[in-house]
Amino acid sequence: MQGEFSVCQFFLDDSYEYVRRFVTSEEAIAAFKHYSTSVGARIGTTKRVILTDGGDSINLEWCFGRGITYPPQEKTA
């Protein structure tokens, strides 16, 4: 059985790499967590990680220096 989620990481030179394609939501979340906390993410060579669904809509986005940018996080008072 094939899943519908994919995870992609983007680099400083605007190149990108799909690190998971058409996997389950559980596998996609695990990969997203891994790549958004990797050495590259911590030092800035990985500048963005996204998790998309089968319709190519972004479900999660992480950006270097900003953290999770989508979905927007509620601000607490």
N, C-alpha and C positions, 0 to 999 in steps of 0.2 A: 504494500500500500504506500502510495506516494503522498507526501504532505503538500501544503500550499504555501509555506513560508520560506523566505530567503533572507540571508544576512550578507551585507556588503560593507567593506571597509574602504575608506578613501584616504589617499596619501597627500603629502605636501605638494607634489608635482601634478595634482589633479587626476592621477591615475587611480584606478580602483580595482578591487578584487572581490568576487563573490566567494565567501568562505563557506557558505551553506546554500544549497539550492533545493527547493521543493521538499522541505523537511517538515516534521510535525512542529506544533507550537512549542512543545517542551524542548525539543532540540534547538529550535531557533532562539528561544530565550536564553538557554545555556550558552550558545555561541555568542549572542549579543553581549551577555555579561562578561564572557571571557575576553572578547576583542575590545570592549570599551574599558577594560581594566588592565590590558596587556602592557608590557614594557613600552611598546610603540605608542600606546595611548597616553601613558604617563609622561613620556619625554616629548611627545608632540609630533612624531613622524606619522602616526595615524591621527588624522584630523577630524574624521567623522565616521560613525558606524550607524547603519540603518537596518531595520527589520521591516520587510515588506510582506504583504499578503499576496494571494493569487491574482488579485486585481492590480497589483503593482502600487498599491497605496501604502504609504509609510505608516507603520503602527508604532514604532519607537525610533527615536533619533538621539544620538549622543554626539556632542561636539567638544573638541579639545578646549580646555579652559572654561567651558560653560556647563558641562555635565549633560544631563538629560534635557533636551530642548523640546521634544515632542513625545507624548502629549504635554502641553504646558502644565507645570506644577502649580498647585494652589499656593498662594503666599499666605502665611500665617501672620496674624497681627502681633 
